[in-house]
Amino acid sequence: MTPEQLKARIKQLHTETHVEVTDLTGTMDHYQVLVVSPAFEGKMMIDQQKMIMALLKAEIDTEEVHALTMKTYTPAQYQKFGGK
């Protein structure tokens, strides 16, 4: 899965979802993502991450995506914490 494909899949959460993808090893199977989405409103962090994992279930099951580190925020959280 390319970084662009990963980004497109995660953007399916909501039309206003912002996604930044970093390929950590250059092998296109170890990624770090920053996701800011209104779809996360009212959800705990673990539930936000489960939403992303559900979108990538097939790729995770086949290990096309072997490792995925996530930072997830609602737009308000991202503004408040500055993405830290």
Sequence and secondary structure as in RCSB ss.txt:
>XXXX:A:sequence
MTPEQLKARIKQLHTETHVEVTDLTGTMDHYQVLVVSPAFEGKMMIDQQKMIMALLKAEIDTEEVHALTMKTYTP
AQYQKFGGK
>XXXX:A:secstr
  HHHHHHHHGGG TT EEEEEESSSSSSEEEEEEE GGGTT  HHHHHHHHHHHTHHHHHTTSS EEEEEEE H
HHHHHHTT 
